[in-house]
Amino acid sequence: MSPTVTEPTTSSPPRLWDRAADTPTSYVREDEGAHPPLDYAPYKSTRLRHPTQPLVYLPQTVTEITGPQLAGERVGELDHDLTRQHEGEPIGERLIVGGRVLDTEGKPLRDTLVEIWQANAAGRYRHRWDRWPAPLDPNFSGAGRCVTDDEGRYRFVTIKPGPYPWGNHHNAWRPAHIHFSLLGRAFVQRLVTQMYFPGDPLFPYDPIFNSVRDETARERLVASFSIHATQPNWAAAYEFDLYLRGPGATPIE
């Protein structure tokens, strides 16, 4: 026997399914294919971790639209420089990676925590589950963080990561990439993505990169070489701006 459903009166709070129509228009304006599908057959592990039931839109309350203000002293002096976190310098091509963190309207977001992690120059992560038989670098941990300044800018010094095999399919290799995690002024502005380097020959063969089906959106994952930010006789530089939301949003990982 089905339970009796009581319709809400005019003073009752709106139901979750009624609030679904209030989804921010910034999501609606995004091109189809701008973000990877939750289940993408060429990327095999998505079959094991994607939701199997329809997603339910939850109304945003003060808990979701506010977050802690991150103070500069919480980030260490060398957290942004992955080449100076140990006694010696890591092996590999030194890089400067920087850019801006922007909101839906292209306005800079200050005091935003930006975290990165990556493989070393040989394509190996300092992680117990990484069994790829490439050498570990004792002077490279592969993780860093910083907080954006008043203009929304961030900056890291690191080394270029190497490609690595990952077993998804026959002769599968990941292009060189750096993982990014960002937390804006609110929890709903969380973004986890990957930054790639221009001209990588592995792009056509990588299902993670190609899971972003819209070509324009996919190109937003590729950094731009910057001769102006490159420091002579020291390090090449790449720029990678990140949009947290909106039609020009950086695709999620």
C-alpha positions as CSV (number, residue, x, y, z in Angstrom):
1,M,0.0,0.0,0.0
2,S,1.5,3.3,-1.0
3,P,1.9,6.0,1.7
4,T,-0.3,9.1,1.6
5,V,1.6,12.1,0.2
6,T,0.6,15.4,1.8
7,E,1.1,18.4,-0.4
8,P,2.9,21.4,1.3
9,T,0.9,24.5,2.1
10,T,1.9,27.9,0.9
11,S,4.0,28.4,4.1
12,S,5.8,25.1,3.8
13,P,9.5,25.1,2.8
14,P,10.1,24.1,-0.9
15,R,10.7,20.5,-1.6
16,L,14.1,19.3,-3.0
17,W,12.6,18.4,-6.4
18,D,11.0,21.9,-6.6
19,R,14.3,23.6,-5.9
20,A,15.9,21.7,-8.8
21,A,14.6,24.4,-11.1
22,D,16.7,26.9,-9.2
23,T,20.0,25.4,-10.6
24,P,22.4,28.3,-11.3
25,T,22.2,29.4,-14.9
26,S,26.0,29.2,-15.2
27,Y,25.6,25.4,-15.3
28,V,22.9,25.6,-18.0
29,R,25.1,27.7,-20.2
30,E,28.0,25.3,-20.3
31,D,28.5,23.4,-23.6
32,E,27.5,19.8,-23.7
33,G,30.7,17.8,-23.4
34,A,32.6,20.5,-21.6
35,H,33.1,18.1,-18.6
36,P,33.8,14.4,-18.7
37,P,30.9,12.0,-18.2
38,L,30.8,10.2,-14.9
39,D,30.9,6.9,-16.8
40,Y,33.3,7.0,-19.7
41,A,33.9,3.5,-21.2
42,P,37.5,4.2,-22.5
43,Y,38.6,5.2,-19.0
44,K,37.9,1.8,-17.4
45,S,38.0,2.7,-13.7
46,T,35.0,5.1,-14.1
47,R,32.8,2.0,-14.4
48,L,33.6,1.1,-10.8
49,R,33.1,4.5,-9.1
50,H,30.4,6.4,-10.9
51,P,26.9,6.8,-9.3
52,T,24.3,4.3,-10.4
53,Q,21.3,6.3,-9.3
54,P,20.1,9.7,-10.6
55,L,21.8,12.6,-8.8
56,V,19.7,14.7,-6.5
57,Y,20.2,18.5,-6.5
58,L,20.5,19.8,-3.0
59,P,19.6,23.5,-2.2
60,Q,22.5,25.6,-1.2
61,T,22.4,26.8,2.4
62,V,24.9,28.9,4.4
63,T,27.0,25.8,5.0
64,E,27.6,25.2,1.3
65,I,28.1,28.8,0.2
66,T,30.6,29.8,2.9
67,G,33.9,28.5,3.9
68,P,37.0,29.2,6.0
69,Q,39.1,32.2,5.1
70,L,42.6,30.8,4.5
71,A,45.4,32.9,6.1
72,G,48.8,33.1,4.4
73,E,50.6,31.8,7.5
74,R,49.0,28.4,7.1
75,V,51.1,27.8,4.0
76,G,54.8,27.2,4.5
77,E,57.5,29.4,3.0
78,L,58.6,26.7,0.6
79,D,55.3,25.0,0.0
80,H,55.1,26.6,-3.5
81,D,58.6,25.7,-4.5
82,L,58.8,21.9,-5.1
83,T,62.5,22.3,-5.9
84,R,63.6,23.5,-2.5
85,Q,61.8,21.2,-0.1
86,H,64.8,18.9,0.4
87,E,68.5,19.1,0.9
88,G,69.3,18.9,-2.8
89,E,67.6,19.9,-6.0
90,P,65.5,17.4,-7.9
91,I,66.5,16.0,-11.3
92,G,64.6,17.3,-14.3
93,E,63.6,20.3,-16.3
94,R,62.9,23.2,-13.9
95,L,59.6,25.0,-14.5
96,I,57.6,28.0,-13.3
97,V,53.8,27.4,-13.4
98,G,51.5,30.3,-12.7
99,G,48.3,31.9,-13.6
100,R,45.0,33.3,-12.1
101,V,42.0,31.8,-10.4
102,L,38.8,33.4,-11.7
103,D,35.1,33.2,-10.9
104,T,32.2,32.8,-13.3
105,E,32.4,36.4,-14.5
106,G,36.2,36.4,-14.8
107,K,36.8,38.3,-11.6
108,P,40.0,37.2,-9.7
109,L,39.6,35.2,-6.5
110,R,42.0,36.1,-3.8
111,D,43.0,34.0,-0.8
112,T,42.2,30.8,-2.8
113,L,44.1,27.7,-1.8
114,V,45.8,26.1,-4.8
115,E,47.3,22.6,-4.3
116,I,49.2,20.5,-6.9
117,W,50.7,17.0,-7.0
118,Q,52.6,15.3,-9.8
119,A,55.0,12.6,-10.8
120,N,58.7,13.2,-10.9
121,A,60.8,13.6,-14.1
122,A,60.9,9.8,-14.5
123,G,57.1,9.6,-14.4
124,R,56.8,8.2,-10.9
125,Y,54.8,9.4,-7.9
126,R,56.1,9.2,-4.4
127,H,53.2,6.9,-3.4
128,R,53.2,3.4,-2.0
129,W,50.8,2.1,-4.8
130,D,53.0,3.4,-7.6
131,R,54.8,0.3,-8.8
132,W,56.0,1.7,-12.1
133,P,59.8,0.7,-12.1
134,A,61.1,4.2,-12.6
135,P,63.5,5.8,-10.1
136,L,62.3,7.8,-7.2
137,D,64.0,11.2,-6.7
138,P,65.0,11.6,-3.0
139,N,64.9,15.4,-3.5
140,F,61.4,15.5,-4.9
141,S,58.1,14.8,-3.1
142,G,55.8,16.1,-5.9
143,A,53.3,18.2,-3.8
144,G,52.9,21.9,-3.3
145,R,50.4,24.5,-2.3
146,C,50.0,28.3,-2.2
147,V,47.3,30.9,-1.7
148,T,46.4,33.4,-4.5
149,D,47.2,37.1,-4.0
150,D,44.9,40.1,-4.3
151,E,44.8,39.7,-8.1
152,G,44.0,36.0,-7.9
153,R,47.5,34.9,-9.0
154,Y,49.3,31.8,-7.9
155,R,52.8,30.6,-8.7
156,F,54.7,27.3,-8.4
157,V,58.3,26.3,-9.1
158,T,58.6,22.6,-9.9
159,I,60.1,20.2,-12.5
160,K,58.4,18.9,-15.6
161,P,56.7,15.5,-14.8
162,G,57.4,12.6,-17.1
163,P,54.8,10.4,-18.8
164,Y,54.1,7.0,-17.4
165,P,52.2,3.7,-18.2
166,W,49.0,3.1,-16.4
167,G,47.5,-0.2,-17.5
168,N,44.1,1.1,-18.7
169,H,44.6,-0.5,-22.1
170,H,47.3,-2.0,-24.3
171,N,50.4,0.3,-24.3
172,A,48.6,3.0,-22.3
173,W,50.6,6.0,-21.4
174,R,49.5,9.2,-19.6
175,P,50.7,12.5,-21.1
176,A,52.8,14.7,-18.8
177,H,50.5,16.5,-16.4
178,I,50.1,18.3,-13.1
179,H,47.1,17.7,-10.9
180,F,45.4,20.8,-9.5
181,S,43.0,21.1,-6.5
182,L,41.4,24.5,-5.8
183,L,39.1,25.7,-3.1
184,G,37.5,29.1,-3.8
185,R,35.6,31.3,-1.4
186,A,32.9,28.6,-1.0
187,F,32.9,24.8,-0.7
188,V,30.8,24.6,-3.9
189,Q,33.7,26.2,-5.8
190,R,35.9,23.2,-5.4
191,L,37.7,22.2,-8.6
192,V,40.0,19.2,-9.2
193,T,41.6,19.1,-12.6
194,Q,44.8,18.4,-14.6
195,M,47.1,20.7,-16.5
196,Y,48.8,19.4,-19.6
197,F,51.7,20.7,-21.7
198,P,51.3,21.9,-25.3
199,G,52.2,19.6,-28.2
200,D,52.2,16.4,-26.2
201,P,52.2,13.5,-28.7
202,L,50.3,11.3,-26.3
203,F,47.1,13.4,-26.4
204,P,45.3,11.4,-29.1
205,Y,45.9,8.2,-27.1
206,D,44.8,9.3,-23.6
207,P,41.2,8.6,-22.7
208,I,41.3,10.8,-19.6
209,F,42.3,13.9,-21.7
210,N,39.7,12.9,-24.4
211,S,36.9,12.3,-21.9
212,V,36.4,16.1,-22.2
213,R,34.5,15.7,-25.5
214,D,34.2,19.4,-26.4
215,E,37.4,20.3,-28.2
216,T,37.3,24.0,-27.0
217,A,36.9,22.9,-23.4
218,R,39.6,20.3,-23.7
219,E,42.1,22.9,-24.9
220,R,41.5,24.8,-21.6
221,L,43.4,22.0,-19.9
222,V,46.6,22.7,-21.9
223,A,48.9,25.4,-20.4
224,S,50.5,28.1,-22.6
225,F,54.3,28.6,-22.8
226,S,55.2,32.1,-21.6
227,I,58.5,33.7,-22.8
228,H,57.7,36.7,-20.7
229,A,57.5,34.8,-17.4
230,T,60.4,32.6,-18.3
231,Q,63.5,33.5,-16.3
232,P,66.7,33.6,-18.4
233,N,69.2,30.8,-17.7
234,W,67.0,29.4,-14.9
235,A,63.5,28.1,-15.7
236,A,60.9,28.1,-18.5
237,A,57.4,29.3,-17.6
238,Y,53.9,28.2,-18.4
239,E,50.6,30.0,-17.7
240,F,47.4,28.2,-16.7
241,D,44.4,30.2,-15.7
242,L,41.6,28.4,-13.9
243,Y,37.9,29.3,-14.0
244,L,35.9,27.7,-11.2
245,R,32.5,27.9,-12.7
246,G,30.5,29.2,-15.7
247,P,30.6,28.6,-19.5
248,G,34.4,29.0,-19.6
249,A,35.0,26.8,-16.6
250,T,38.1,24.7,-16.5
251,P,36.9,21.1,-17.0
252,I,36.9,18.9,-13.9
253,E,39.2,15.9,-13.8
